[in-house]
């Protein structure tokens, strides 16, 4: 996403949310999180809650990477928006939300989580649609740079 927005000549910083203490100096913010067991990562939600007043004053976009979207259809998109993203959408009103399939490599997870994911028949593999990700970045670029 950052690389695609940079291609428009815009300076972009990519920072882990745990390392961000202020949003001063930024004209827009994009916050993303993977979904694990039906929830945004706690540190991403905490970031949005901590910076809610600043985010309300800046153009903000959100994105989610989620294995539910390994099969990208309207039913799965609605589930992600209405269930998994409900807590964050209750805190900030983004100008755009990107929904993307993710990557599942069971070997990278602890045994207990790996066992749960296998029992849930979680799809395995790389389900990122890079064309869709680049298209979303191109779509939000003008939205985030408007005053």
C-alpha positions as CSV (number, residue, x, y, z in Angstrom):
1,X,0.0,0.0,0.0
2,X,2.8,2.4,1.0
3,X,4.8,1.6,-2.1
4,X,1.8,2.2,-4.4
5,X,1.0,5.6,-2.7
6,X,4.6,6.6,-3.0
7,X,4.4,6.0,-6.7
8,X,2.1,9.1,-6.7
9,X,5.0,11.2,-5.3
10,X,3.8,11.2,-1.8
11,X,6.0,10.7,1.2
12,X,4.8,7.7,3.3
13,X,6.0,6.3,6.6
14,X,5.3,2.8,7.7
15,X,5.4,2.3,11.4
16,X,4.4,-0.5,13.8
17,X,1.5,0.9,15.9
18,X,3.3,0.1,19.1
19,X,6.1,2.6,18.1
20,X,3.8,5.5,17.3
21,X,3.5,8.1,20.0
22,X,2.1,11.0,18.0
23,X,0.4,11.7,14.7
24,X,1.7,15.3,14.6
25,X,3.2,16.0,11.2
26,X,1.0,13.6,9.4
27,X,-1.7,14.8,7.1
28,X,-3.4,11.4,6.8
29,X,-3.3,8.0,8.5
30,X,-3.8,4.5,7.2
31,X,-4.2,1.8,10.0
32,X,-4.3,-1.9,9.2
33,X,-4.5,-5.1,11.1
34,X,-4.7,-8.7,10.5
35,X,-7.7,-10.6,12.0
36,X,-6.9,-13.4,14.4
37,X,-9.7,-15.5,15.7
38,X,-12.3,-13.0,14.6
39,X,-10.7,-9.9,16.0
40,X,-8.4,-7.0,15.0
41,X,-5.0,-7.2,16.7
42,X,-5.3,-5.7,20.2
43,X,-2.4,-3.3,19.6
44,X,-4.1,-1.9,16.4
45,X,-7.4,-1.4,18.2
46,X,-5.6,0.3,21.1
47,X,-3.8,2.6,18.7
48,X,-7.1,3.7,17.2
49,X,-8.6,4.2,20.6
50,X,-5.6,6.1,21.9
51,X,-5.5,8.4,18.9
52,X,-9.3,8.7,18.3
53,X,-9.5,12.5,18.6
54,X,-6.6,13.0,16.2
55,X,-7.9,10.5,13.7
56,X,-11.2,12.2,13.7
57,X,-9.5,15.4,12.5
58,X,-7.3,13.7,9.8
59,X,-8.3,11.7,6.7
60,X,-8.1,8.1,7.8
61,X,-8.4,4.8,6.0
62,X,-8.4,1.3,7.5
63,X,-7.5,-2.0,6.1
64,X,-7.9,-5.6,7.2
65,X,-6.1,-8.7,6.1
66,X,-8.1,-11.8,7.0
67,X,-8.4,-15.5,6.1
68,X,-12.2,-15.1,5.9
69,X,-11.4,-13.2,2.7
70,X,-9.5,-16.2,1.2
71,X,-12.8,-16.5,-0.6
72,X,-13.6,-12.9,-1.4
73,X,-17.3,-12.6,-1.8
74,X,-20.0,-10.2,-0.5
75,X,-21.1,-12.5,2.4
76,X,-17.5,-12.8,3.7
77,X,-16.9,-9.0,3.3
78,X,-20.0,-8.2,5.3
79,X,-18.9,-10.6,8.0
80,X,-15.5,-8.9,8.2
81,X,-17.1,-5.4,8.3
82,X,-20.0,-6.2,10.6
83,X,-18.2,-8.5,13.1
84,X,-14.5,-8.3,13.0
85,X,-14.2,-4.6,12.3
86,X,-17.2,-3.4,14.4
87,X,-15.0,-2.4,17.4
88,X,-12.7,-0.3,15.4
89,X,-15.5,1.2,13.2
90,X,-17.1,2.2,16.5
91,X,-14.1,4.4,17.3
92,X,-13.2,6.0,14.0
93,X,-15.1,6.8,10.8
94,X,-12.7,6.0,8.0
95,X,-12.9,7.5,4.5
96,X,-12.2,4.1,3.1
97,X,-11.9,0.5,4.3
98,X,-9.8,-2.1,2.4
99,X,-10.6,-5.8,2.9
100,X,-8.0,-8.3,1.7
101,X,-7.2,-12.0,1.9
102,X,-4.1,-12.9,3.9
103,X,-1.5,-15.6,4.2
104,X,-1.8,-18.7,6.3
105,X,1.3,-20.6,7.1
106,X,0.4,-22.9,10.0
107,X,4.0,-23.7,10.7
108,X,4.6,-20.1,11.9
109,X,2.0,-20.5,14.7
110,X,2.3,-22.0,18.2
111,X,1.0,-25.5,18.5
112,X,-2.3,-24.7,20.2
113,X,-3.2,-22.0,17.7
114,X,-2.1,-24.3,14.9
115,X,-4.4,-27.1,16.3
116,X,-7.4,-24.7,16.5
117,X,-6.8,-23.4,13.0
118,X,-6.7,-27.0,11.6
119,X,-9.9,-27.9,13.4
120,X,-11.6,-24.8,11.9
121,X,-10.5,-25.9,8.4
122,X,-8.8,-22.5,7.9
123,X,-7.5,-22.2,4.3
124,X,-3.8,-22.4,3.9
125,X,-1.7,-20.5,1.5
126,X,-1.3,-16.9,0.2
127,X,-4.6,-15.3,-0.7
128,X,-3.4,-11.8,-1.1
129,X,-4.7,-10.2,-4.3
130,X,-1.9,-7.7,-5.1
131,X,-3.9,-6.1,-7.9
132,X,-6.8,-5.4,-5.6
133,X,-4.4,-4.0,-2.9
134,X,-2.7,-1.7,-5.4
135,X,-6.1,-0.6,-6.8
136,X,-7.3,0.2,-3.3
137,X,-4.1,2.3,-2.6
138,X,-4.7,4.2,-5.9
139,X,-8.4,4.7,-4.9
140,X,-7.6,6.1,-1.4
141,X,-4.6,8.3,-2.5
142,X,-6.8,11.2,-3.7
143,X,-9.3,10.7,-0.8
144,X,-6.6,11.0,1.8
145,X,-4.8,13.9,0.2
146,X,-8.0,16.1,0.0
147,X,-8.5,18.7,2.6
